[in-house]
């Protein structure tokens, strides 16, 4: 039985009617340029996640090979050798990431136009992609994990184009092979896109079969995608390995070259915590992919694990997050409901589901809310709005939900981060802490602007998470902390404690440390029992507590060896 679905590229789109006035690609170029401007305006001087490590490697002029994102740093180094000193390391990384985002926006806009969307709806779809939280978080940074974005957008574009042609009765395996090739490229930039391959191939097979075409043609479609992806990925993997050999940046064989990075990454994933927590974390992370929720996730998990016994003091913050999360969950539920219903009615498109299922497979395995492994959900979900949702539902999502997300994500996060004055706040921290003082806090990045990424030269930092992961001995960390503070106070230095004394802050890495044995509650108790602590103040743009001195009764108590 043949599906009676109007082919996407046969619909009377504004792009087609405008063909006589301007080339269709020109619209995509304008959108890409607008995207570049948007992310350029959101750039922040704060260096987050792996950005400092990338900058250090560029300055050292060395290749860093990691199969999890094989070509990311090497491409940056090649570009740096070509473009410096016109661009410094940070400027280059930011330019690469912003350009990748802009290209993805242009490609995605073209996909939506080919899907039959009017200009206004296609622009709203691109805007939804651009203002989704993980894109706002990852895009305007020197943390170049979004280099994969254009390849992923291109893979989805050609997959949708192939399925549209299939529904029109004129399928071309060329588009499907191009989609596979782009996904193979993407897998060498970010390994979490790799699991999409089998699911997309399966969707291609299903798409052919539901058109009433025989199994041989279905298998040819699945193989065309899979073979193209395999060849493309293998070519870039071998190119990376040979480059590593020629530059003396590896002495391992090919198998060891791959397995070494895989073993390192496997040790980092959270693992399986149970049949309740894993689905709950996936749902939360999917919501967080679209909407900034600064408190409900960390406080909720802390309460689940018995570390927070009274949520009333945080009610306003939790209510704000609950409203945003509830609206986003409703929107995502509607998208999936109508999309699945459309497919079950033998209409709509299947290929976006391959991208979704592949992303979900890696998310279930990794089991951590890392933005770089969750933004992949955004592209296929917005495509499903365009292709599989009723027009009225799509209108609500594009013209109500999207502006709401823009207000939340840009108002609470994007604009605040972009306006953060790093130079002024570094100077403030330098004046208050200086080289004789002590910063007590964490090294782990909580996913939003934080004192851990404030670049203050010469400032002594006591990073509790780094110390704990080196020894796994909580008592030893308590002793190291008090000794470092006492020594600093004895020489007349000032001591500031960041995040440890904030009872409502359970963002990473605090919760993970508490679950692993270094309880933040116990750290706070140790500090409050031993020291005189001033009220909360602001240091370097972030809340902190200053330790004034050792309590008199503690200082006078007999010291035991």
N, C-alpha and C positions, 0 to 999 in steps of 0.2 A: 504494500500500500504506500503510495507516494504522499508525503506531507505537503499540504497545500499552504505553504508559507511564502509570502511575497519576498522575493530576494532583496537583500539590503541594498545592493547597488542598482536595483530597478526602481527604488522609491523616488518620488519627485522631490529631491532635496534642494535646499537653497544653494548648495555648492554646485549642483548641476545647472540650475537655472542661471547662476552667475557666471557660468563658464565663458560666456561670450564677452563678459566685462573684464574679468581678470582670471589668471590661472588659479586652479583650485589649490595648488601648493602654496600660493602666496598667503592665503589665510593662515595656513599652518605656520609659515615663517613669522607672520605678525604675532601669532599666539606664542611662539617660542621666544620671540624678543620680549614680549610682555612678561612671560614667565621669568626670563633672565633678570629683568628689572625688579620684579616682585621679590625674588630671592636675594638679589643684590641689596635691596633696601632692608632685608631682615638679617643681614650678616652681623655677627657679633665678634668682638675682639676676644671673647672667652674661648679658650682652646679646650675642647671636650673630647672624651673617650680616647681614641688612638691618635688623635691629631698631633699631640706633642711627640709621640714616637715616630710618626711619619716625618715630621719636621727634622728631628734629630737624624734620621736615616738619610734624608736628602742632604743635610749639611755634611754628613760623613761620606757622601757620594758612594753609598753602598746599596746593593740590591738586597731586599728582604723577601724571601720566598715562603709563602704559606698557602698550602693547597686550598684552604678554606676561602681565600680570596686571592688566587694565584697571581693574577696580572695587575692587581690594584696598585701596590707600591712600585713595582717595576715600571709601569706606565708613567707614574708620577715622576720617577727618577729620570726616565728618558726625556720627558717634557721639561724637567728642571734643567737638565744639561743643555737643552736647546734654547730655553727662554730666559735663563738667568744670565746677567743680572737685571734684565728688564723687569722681571718679576721676582720678588723674594719667595722663599719657600711657602710661607703662609698664604701669600697672595695667589701663588700658583695653585695650591691645593683648593683654595676657595673657588678660584676661577674654574677649575676642572669640575668640581661638584655642582656649582651653579649651572655650568654649561650642560652637564649631563641632565640635570632637572629640566632645563629649558628644552632640550632636544626631546625628552620624553613627553613633555607637554604638547609640543608640536605634533609628534607622531600620534599621541592619544587623541588630540583634536581631530586629526585626519580620520582616525578610526571611527569616531563618533559621527562625523559628517557622512562617511561612507555607510554608516548604519542608519542613515535617514533622518538624523536630528537636524532641526532648524539651527540657524546660527546662534540664537539666544540659548537654546537648550544645550548645544555643544559647548558653548562658552561656560555655561553653568556646570556642566559635567567636568570640564577641565578645572574650573574653580574649586569644585568639590575635591578633586584630586589634590590640588595645590594646598588647600587649607586643612586637609586631614592632618591630625596631630603628628604622626610619625614623619610625614614629609616636611612639615614645618620644623620639626626637631632636627631631622637629619640633613635637609637640603642646604640651608644657609650656614654651612660650617666647613672647616677644613678636614673634617672626618669623612674621607672620600669613599664611603661605602655605597653611595648612590651612583657610582660609575656604571653599575649594572642596569640602572633605570632605563636608558634608551634601548638596550638589547631586549629587556623584558617587554617594553612597550611594543617594539617591532615584532617580537614573537607573537604577542597577542593580536596585533594588527593583521598579520598574515594568516593567522589561524581563523580569525573572524571572517576575513576576506574569502578564504577557501570554503568555509561552511556556507557563506552566502551564495557563492557560485554553485556549490553542490545543490542547494535548495532551488537554484534557478535551472538546474539540469545541465550545467556545463562546468563540472568540477575540473580543477587543474591541480595536479599533484605538485606543480612547481611552487605554488603558494605555500602548500603544506611543508614542503622541503625547506623553503626559506624560513618558515617559522621555526622548524627544528634546528636549522643552522644558527639562528639568532639565539635560541635557548642554549645551545651548546656553548656559544660565546659567553652568554650570561653565567653559565655554571663555572667558568674559569675566572669570573669576577666575583661571584658570591655563591658558595657551594649550596646554600639553602634553596636555590632554585632548581637544583638537580632532581629532586623527587617529583617535580612537575612532569618530567618527561614521560614516564609510564602512564600517568593518568591522562595526559593530553592524547597520547597515542590511543588509549582505550576509548576516549571520547570520539576521536576520529573514526575509529572502527564502528562505534555505535551510531554515529551520525550517518555513515554510509548505509548501514543495515536498515535504519528506520526510513530511509528513502526507498526501500524495497529492492535495493541492489544486492547482488549475491555476495557470498563470503569472499571469493577471490579478490573482488574490487575492494572490499573492506580491509582485508589483510594488506593489500598494496598500499592503502592509505596509511595504516598504522606503521608499516615498515618504512614508507617514504619519510615520515616524520622522524621515526626512531633512528634510522640509518643516518639521516642528515645531521641529527643532533649528535650522534656518536662520533661521526667523522669530524665535525666541527670542533667538538670538545677535545677529542684526541689530538687534533692538529695543534690546538693552542696549548694543551698540556705538554706535548713534546717540544713545542717551541720554547715554552718556559723552562723545561728541563735542560734543553741544549744551551739556552742562554745562561742558565745557572752554571753549567759546566764550563762554558767559554769564559765566564767572568770570575771563575774560581769562588763562587758563592755556594757551592755544594761539592762534596766529594762522595756523596751517596749514589748508589745505583737508583734507577728509575723507581723500582718498587719501594725501596727505603725512603726515597724522596717523597713519595706519596704517603706511605704509611706513617711516617714520623709526624706529619702535620695532623693526620686523621686521629692518631692516638692522643696528641695534645688536646685537640678539640673535644674528643670523646670524654676526656677527663673533666672538661669544664661544664658539660651539660648537667642539668639538675637531676635527671633521672625520674623514675616513676614513684609518685608519692601516694597513689591510691586512685580508685575509680571515681571518687568524688572530687578530689582536689584538682586532678589533671583537667577534666572537662570544665570545672569552674575557672581554672586559670586561663584556659583557652578562650572561654567566653569573655572574661574580663579583659584579656589582652587584645581581643578583637575589638571590643568597645574602645579600649585605650588607643588602638591604632587610629581611630577617627577622632576621639575627643580627649582633651587633657583633663585628667582626674588626679589632682595632686595628693588627695588624702584618702579617699575611700578604699583604694586597693591596699595600701600599706597598713592603715589603721584596721581595716576589716580583717586582714590576715593575722595581724597581731592579736586581735580579739579572738579569732578562731583558735589560736594556739595558747590562749590563756595569759597573754602578756599585757593586755589592757583589760581592766575589769570594769571600768566606768567610761562609757563613750559620751556621756552628757556634756562634758566640757567642750567637746568637739562637734556638737550638734549642728551649728550653722555651717561649718565647713563640709560636714558629711551630707547635709541636706542639699547644698549646692551641687556637690558631686553626684548625689543620687538622682537629682532632676536631670542633669546632663546625661548620666549613664542610662537612666530609664528611657529618655527620648531616643538616644542612640540605639539602645537595644530594640526598641520598638521599630525604628527605621530599618535596622539590619534584619530583624525578624520578618518584616513586610517584604523586603527584597528577596530573601530566601524563599519565603512562602509562595509569592507570586511567580518567582523564577522556576521553582520546582513544579508548581502546578501547571505552568505553561509547558514545560517539558513533558509532563505526564499526559498532557493533552496533545502530544505529538506536534507541538509548535515551538517556536523560539529557537534559541541556539544552545548547543551543548558544550562547545569548546571552552567558554569561560570557566565551566565547572572543572575542567582538567587543571587549570591554573589554581583554582581554589583548593581542590583536593590535594594537590601536590604541596601547596603552602601549608595546609593543615597537617599533612603527614610529618613534615619537618618540625612544625610547631609542637606537635604532640611528643616527638622524640626529644627535642631540645628543652622544652618545658620551662623556658624562661621568657620574660617579657622584654626581649631585646628588640628595639625598633627596627634594626636592620634585617631582622628575620620576620617582621610582621607587615612592613609596608607593602609586600608583594600581594597582600589580599586586596589592596585598594583598587588597582586597575581592573581586575575581573568583576569586582562588585559594582563599580560604576558602569561597566559595560552591561551588566545584567539589568541595571536600571533602564538603560537605553533600549535593550533588545527584548527583554522578557517581562517587564512590568507594564501594567495598564497605564495609559497616558495620564490619567488623573493622579495615580499613585506616583508616577515619575515626576509630575509637576510639583507635588508636595515635597518630594525628596530633593529636587533640584532647586526649588525656589523658597523653601521654608527651612528644611534641615540644613542645607549648605550654608545659608547666611548665619544660622544659629551657631554652627560649628566655627565659622569664621570669627564671630564675636568672642566665643569662649577661647579658642586656640590662639588667636592673635592677641586678644585682650589680656588673658591671664599668663601667656607664655611668650609668644613670638615678639611682640613689640617691647615687652619688658626686657627680654634678653638682648634685643638689638640696641636698646637705649642704655644698657648697662655700661657705665664709663669705667673701663678697666684701668686706664692710667690713673684716674683720680682715686679709685678704690685701692689700687696697689700702693699708691702714696700714703693713703690713710692707714693701711695695714703696716706699712714700713715704719710710719711715725709711732704707731701705738705698740707694735711688737718689736720691730727692729731686729738687729742681729743678736742681741743679748736676751731677747725674750723667747717664748715658746708657744707654738701653735699645737694644741691638742685636739685631734679630730680623726678623720678617716681619709683614706686615699680613694676609696670607691666612689664612682660618680653616680649620683642618684637619679640622673635623667633630666635634670633641670639645673639652672645656674646655682653654683655651690662654691663654698670657700675652698674646696679641695682642688679646684682648677684655677685658683687665683695665683698668677705667676709672680710671687714676691721673691726677688733674688736675696740669697743669704739668710732667709728666715728659717729657723730651726723648726722642724715639724715632727711631732710624735704621732705617727699614723698607726692607730690601734689595730686596724684590720690587717695591715701588712705584718705587724709584729705577731699577731695571733696566728696567721696562716703559716708563719715560719716555724712556730713552736707548738701550736695547738695546746698550750698550757695557759689557762685563764689566770691562775694564781700568779704565774710569772709575769703576765701582762700587767696585772694590778701593781705588782712590786716595781716593775719598770716605770710605770706611769707615775707613781708617787715619788720615786727616786728622781726622775727627770724634773718633776715640778719642784721638789724640794731644792734641788741643785740650782735651778733657775732663780727661785726666790732668794736663795742665799747669796747669789751674786748680784742681786738687785734688779734682775730682769722681770718683765711683766709676763704673766701667763694668761692666755685666753683659751677657753674651751668652747669648741664649736660642735653643736648638735647633740653631744652626749647628755647634756642636762635638759634638753627639750623633750619632755615626756610625751609629746604628741607627734614626734618625728620618728617614724618607723620605716622611712624610705631606705633603699639600698645604700650601704650594705648592712644597716643596723639589724634588721630583722633576721637576715641570713646568719649573721654573727651570733645573735642571741640564740637561734636554733642550734648553732654548732657548738655552743658552750661559753661564748664570751657575752654574757648577759649585759645589756645596756643598763638594766635596772640595778645590777650589782655594781657596775662602774659608777653610776650616779650616786649610789649609796656610799661607796668608798670616798668619793670626792666630797660629798656633803658632810660626812662624819669627820673628815680630817681637816677640811679647809674652811676659811671664811670666804664666802663667794658673794660677789656683788650682783645686783639686779642685772637683767639682760640689757645689753647695749648693742651697738652696731659697730663692727670692725670690718673694713674692706667691703662694705655693702651687705654684709651678712650678719645675722644675729649671733651673739656670743656672750659668754659669761666670763668675767675676769676673776681669777683667784687672787684675793688680797693678801692672804698669808695663812700660816698654819694656826689652827685653833689653839688657844692658850693651854687648855687642858691636855691637848695632845702633845704640845711641845714640852709640858712639864711632866708628863707621864714617864715612868722609867722605860728605857729602851731595852728590848730583849734581843739578844744576838740571833 
